[in-house]
Amino acid sequence: MTMESPIPRPQVTATVQIDDARVRVTCFDFPIGAETGWHEHGLDYVITTLTDCTMMLEGPDGATSEVMIEAGTTYRRDSGVRHNVINAGQAPMSFVEIELK
């Protein structure tokens, strides 16, 4: 099932920087209000924020949460996460995602 946002939003720009046998490294740049679109992470991953990031996270159950992550913060998640990430802040935001193959 593909979930779509009821609100039309600009899309994130995703720039793959490395994609080899061990990792995929992607920089995500979000204009204000931009979203990733619904996706499921097929690999474990690590995120490092390049800017302060005010994210609204939409879950598959319809729940939303807003989190503020300071620039330079790193966190990791296991594969299987399914969500839509939205820039809910008042400034563009960017982070680097490293997927572990």
C-alpha positions as CSV (number, residue, x, y, z in Angstrom):
1,M,0.0,0.0,0.0
2,T,1.4,3.4,-0.9
3,M,0.4,6.3,1.4
4,E,0.3,9.8,0.0
5,S,0.2,13.1,1.8
6,P,-3.1,14.9,1.6
7,I,-1.1,18.1,1.4
8,P,0.9,18.7,-1.7
9,R,4.5,19.5,-0.6
10,P,7.8,20.1,-2.3
11,Q,10.1,17.1,-2.5
12,V,13.5,16.7,-0.9
13,T,16.6,16.7,-3.0
14,A,18.5,13.4,-2.4
15,T,22.1,13.4,-3.7
16,V,23.9,10.0,-3.6
17,Q,27.6,10.6,-2.7
18,I,28.8,7.0,-2.4
19,D,27.2,3.8,-3.4
20,D,29.5,0.8,-3.1
21,A,29.5,-2.8,-1.8
22,R,29.5,-1.6,1.9
23,V,27.6,1.7,2.2
24,R,25.3,4.1,0.4
25,V,25.8,7.7,1.5
26,T,23.1,10.2,0.6
27,C,22.8,13.9,1.4
28,F,19.1,15.1,1.8
29,D,18.4,18.8,1.3
30,F,14.9,20.0,2.4
31,P,13.5,23.3,1.4
32,I,11.0,24.6,4.0
33,G,7.9,22.3,4.0
34,A,9.6,19.6,1.8
35,E,9.0,15.9,2.4
36,T,10.8,12.7,1.5
37,G,7.6,10.9,0.6
38,W,6.6,7.6,2.1
39,H,9.4,5.1,2.2
40,E,10.6,2.0,4.1
41,H,14.3,1.6,5.0
42,G,15.6,-1.7,3.7
43,L,18.9,-1.3,5.5
44,D,20.2,-0.2,8.9
45,Y,21.2,3.5,8.7
46,V,22.9,6.3,10.5
47,I,21.9,10.0,10.1
48,T,24.1,13.0,10.8
49,T,22.4,16.4,10.7
50,L,24.2,19.2,8.9
51,T,21.8,21.9,10.0
52,D,19.4,22.2,12.9
53,C,16.5,20.0,11.7
54,T,12.9,20.4,12.8
55,M,11.3,17.2,11.5
56,M,7.7,16.1,11.4
57,L,7.6,12.3,11.2
58,E,4.5,10.7,9.8
59,G,4.1,7.1,10.7
60,P,2.1,4.4,8.9
61,D,-0.5,4.3,11.7
62,G,-1.3,8.0,11.0
63,A,0.6,9.3,14.1
64,T,2.8,12.3,13.7
65,S,5.6,13.6,15.9
66,E,7.8,16.6,15.7
67,V,11.4,16.5,16.8
68,M,14.2,19.1,16.8
69,I,17.6,17.7,16.2
70,E,20.6,20.0,16.5
71,A,23.2,20.3,13.8
72,G,26.0,17.8,14.1
73,T,23.9,15.2,15.9
74,T,24.1,11.6,14.9
75,Y,21.6,8.8,15.5
76,R,20.9,5.3,14.0
77,R,17.9,3.2,13.2
78,D,17.4,-0.4,12.2
79,S,16.0,-1.4,8.9
80,G,12.2,-1.6,8.5
81,V,11.4,2.0,9.6
82,R,8.5,3.2,7.4
83,H,7.7,6.9,7.4
84,N,7.5,10.3,5.7
85,V,9.9,13.0,6.9
86,I,8.9,16.6,6.5
87,N,10.8,19.8,7.2
88,A,8.5,21.5,9.7
89,G,11.0,24.3,10.5
90,Q,11.3,27.8,9.3
91,A,14.6,27.3,7.5
92,P,16.0,24.7,5.0
93,M,17.4,21.6,6.6
94,S,20.0,19.0,5.6
95,F,21.3,15.7,6.8
96,V,23.5,12.9,5.6
97,E,22.2,9.3,5.7
98,I,24.6,6.4,5.7
99,E,23.0,3.0,4.9
100,L,24.9,-0.1,6.0
101,K,24.9,-2.9,3.4
